């Protein structure tokens, strides 16, 4: 079942701000300039810039004009997709309840180990109120329910599973390797409740974790509570690492290439000492399982794996078709793209619109008047 990805919700919140920011002037002053409309619903230039600012954490002013134009188009396309899907969900009568919204927001706080103060600070960083956050959570829930409704119609026949297996049963054989879990402490500021910020704090935190593990504390519990990586949601689980991957994968993670061979020499339940990667993050790995030799698996052993893989492929295509159809049925006016085509050497609006506090007005190129008004 598709679940709302609240762990990445801050970025979604930023790019979805158009959903509750549609009151901007159609004539355009400052950040209220209209970038596009979806069935008359306005998406504002300031919302594109809010998304870019969230992504680049205040460094967006260093972007070149070409990069600024590209990121605006990308953010706008994401907003348009989100809006057409939300409108489609509403049309089909999909409306999350207040209790579902409350649970989604609470789950977001719990997964990030956020205190109420830390949560308020995150909202402040992207200039959002808690009411707006809840509204955007409601929109995301509606879109996810729309996808889930489609997914519930997908079925896989036993004949299809058998055909996939019989075509090449060797591809489902087990190879030597290990199942790994990881605890990661990142010196960068992640905004979580127990975040260790700075090299000294990160080094101290990983040392404390190592001591707790040596004293018998549960690895999965510590990973869930303290690991500063998305894997904390799975108790630090990283899945299976085949022996043939030992050379390339550690290097991709910025870790010593020799680490892979060490994993194979470890026994199930063994834990490494802290290891620092090239990005300055600390890791403690645990071997949670081990496969020492190759073995062919039967159809019964891999039936669910094949079934899930077929379903995942169908969901991907079905989701893309749903999104395409929703866009086809919507009346979309992309003023930003039109202005860029009319001004191909400057790409229309390139820099964030002046804030209301500055008292400055938008440049003529930023005004929707430079584009055709939406036809009724």
Order of alpha helices (4+ residues) and beta strands (2+ residues): alpha-beta-beta-alpha-alpha-alpha-alpha-alpha-alpha-beta-alpha-alpha-beta-alpha-alpha-beta-beta-alpha-beta-alpha
